Amino acid sequence: MIRRGGGGPKVVGAVGCYRRAGATLTLGLATPRRKRALPLVLSKEEVVRLLEAAPALRDKLLLALMYATGMRVSEVVRLRFWDLDFDRSALSIRQAKGRRDRQVMLPASLQPLLRRLAAERPADGLLFPAAVSGRHISTRVAQRVMARAVQIAGIGKPATPHSLRHAFATHLLEAGTDVRFIQELLGHLNLETTRLYAHVASSAVERIESPIDRLLAVRDARARLTGGAPASRPVGRMRLELRAVGPTSAEATLVIWTGAAPVRLAGVVVKESRPGFYSIDLPPLEAWAAPMQRLSPAERVRLQEPEFYERLREVVVGRFRALRAGAVFEHGRGSLRELPGRTRT
């Protein structure tokens, strides 16, 4: 095995120790080559779509922090409020990979939300607490959050939370940031690990238009014009319940009839952040896990498709505006109106 270069990592490691001890080896040992695959990087447009697609506020903040700071998923889920230094716009990552501490930037765009959350929770409180008291969400939950947002955003790449770390480094490199600063932010010991992002960063070669692109431009334009969106599929019969929780916000519950008993998906919050601007916030996916088990597999898939969330956003915001305009919106009360027929959302 050694002569044919088939030594595994343990054999190679043992030989390394043997050499460091001062011994001399004369065996024809071939060290196995490591695969150096290029990282999967999301474009800036895809990152925007991803953050917009995350339906829950917690999920948006989780994904935004990973992209904005380059943190690993295992690092972001363990963050506590005392790790945030608003005065210095810095964020401390404690006992990261290799048991080393480091600091990264605290994005100015996220500070208003983080300050509001910090005022409501203790200094040692977790940014992303789990349902079990005193514990943070697992990396598996963060991976499911990412997978859900990727699906809703319609991103065809097999992106994972680590793809946001890759995007952070690549986009900084494309903006002209020194690779040594990026190395410090990522916590890499070896500069060559960081240099790998230079192979996927945009370059002058990528900006050169291929002749075939110009040749087929007209045909591609025709294809886009003639292509149609797939027909949406219904998810049973629905009703929307609205309950006021403040002068500019309400809580919505989606009631779905697919069998004998209705399935209730609660916790959807609609807000008017400023006059004429509305937003909705969905609970984390695990909050709907139990009621969604009563739906068929096809219906569960349908509820996580981008078209469903777009339609739900339109209906919730439209109903909220109509109720407020009709002066029937009072604190603690709402209007129960059934969606017409088998709502196609």
Secondary structure, DSSP 4 states (H G I P E B T S, - for coil): -TTTT---HHHHHHHHHHHHTT----S-PPPPPPP-PPPP---HHHHHHHHHH--SHHHHHHHHHHHHH---HHHHTT-BGGGEETTTTEEEE-S-TTS--EEEE--GGGHHHHHHHHHHS-TT-BSSB-SSTT-BPPHHHHHHHHHHHHHHHT--S---HHHHHHHHHHHHHHTT--HHHHHHHHT-S-HHHHHGGGGTS--TGGGSPPHHHHHTHHHHHHHHHH--PPPP---SEEEEEEEEEETTEEEEEEEEESSSSEEEEEEEEEEEEETTEEEEEPPPGGGGHHHHTTS-HHHHHHTTSHHHHHHHHHHHHHHHHHHHHTT---TT---EEEPSSS---
